Amino acid sequence: MPLKALARCLAVKSRDTRDRSIEVIKRYLGTDHVFFLSSGRAALWLYLKTVSSMKPARKEVIVPAYTCPSVVSAVLKAGLTPVLCDNNVDDFGFLCEELEEKLNKKTLAVIVVHLYGMPVRLDKIQALCRGNDTWLVEDAAQSFGGSFPGNPDVKLGLAADAGFFSFGRGKPISILHGGLLTVKSRDIHGEALNLYGRVNGFSSSQSVNYCLSLGLYSLFSNPRLYWFPQLIPALNLGGTVFEPEFEITSGNSLAMSLACEMIDSIEVEKRVREDNSRWYFDNLEEFQWAGIRPAPVYPYLRYPLLFTDGGVRNRILESLVSAGTGATGSYPTPLNILPGLKEVLADEREYKNAKQISASIVTLPVHSGVTEKDRENIKRIIAQASHAN
Ligand SMILES: Cc1ncc(COP(=O)(O)O)c(C=O)c1O
């Protein structure tokens, strides 16, 4: 996050900024039905809580078996029951045959996740949801600014009944705080407005903490210093933990104006992400498991590389992490066997694709701090570690 943008935002007054910022965001997204909250989870909670009051008999929400555990936290916090469905390995969306089986008269909503900024094809999923009178929500937490291939006018997060975005760490706009909810229906927007009006504001002590965290984050998001926070175990960078509790507030005004400042640079950042992704596609093809073919030209948030052999993948991941390359193993297991969540979900089924993805994936950094030398280094480490015995 650029320090210049932070300094500009610190200089402005809060109430006016908030109103102005939300207008900028609405204009960018092309919709009037937008809410700013403290996180992506809080945004999802607002939607689920709203629609749940409109259809109280429907208590189930279908989520992918391989995804960020925060999605489940939001479902639980809204008083609903998460039901898992296996992913497909093409775009990490749903295995549609299984989705069809799991949809029933208790299903309130389905949450489809554009993981790593990769657009999930929605037509079949949308048709299944409509046939069951179920709302479809796009989790675009990792995809702000992305659009559907071949359809650049349709933004990820704005194609279904609702969508949400995150401005947390490692997201397209990464300011450690904030999330957006977008809602298609005017009626649901009206209901959500009532509930939003009862959500707490952001306190002054929270604002002070936020500013301090932002300062440190700006310092350490310098690629030359990125290795440092990774060495502090308490920060758990790259780790995945299930946190059932999270705050729900209407968010910090500084974060809102920062997000707006950064909207201007998103197209430039996307071009860099697209170039880096294309480089990985062209140069790491021999290592990519044949079951997945990421589109060669797309501005991923992180480039997903899947290895055929789990043992080789673990060795490569370890080498990439210890060399401070910014590569991660992403989510370590399907949600139903993730420590902490396992007991909550009590779901003994095997989700084959989710298991395969979690055991074979390495995600590579594509942001503007990645240099040609970094990419070459990543390639060299992968080649060396994949041939070592
Ligand atoms: C796919 C996905 N969904 C939801 C979330 C939740 O967003 P937040 O951390 O802003 O609550 C995240 C954040 O990491 C995410 O990656």
The ligand as a Gaussian input file, in Angstrom:
#p B3LYP/6-31G(d) Opt

LIG

0 1
 C      -12.151000     -16.285000      -0.391000
 C      -12.350000     -15.424000       0.818000
 N      -13.597000     -15.244000       1.298000
 C      -13.835000     -14.465000       2.365000
 C      -12.812000     -13.838000       3.031000
 C      -13.129000     -12.992000       4.230000
 O      -12.735000     -11.665000       4.056000
 P      -12.327000     -10.812000       5.374000
 O      -11.011000     -11.353000       5.847000
 O      -12.244000      -9.418000       4.894000
 O      -13.391000     -11.048000       6.354000
 C      -11.506000     -13.991000       2.578000
 C      -10.379000     -13.329000       3.277000
 O       -9.317000     -13.816000       3.439000
 C      -11.258000     -14.808000       1.438000
 O      -10.023000     -14.978000       0.962000

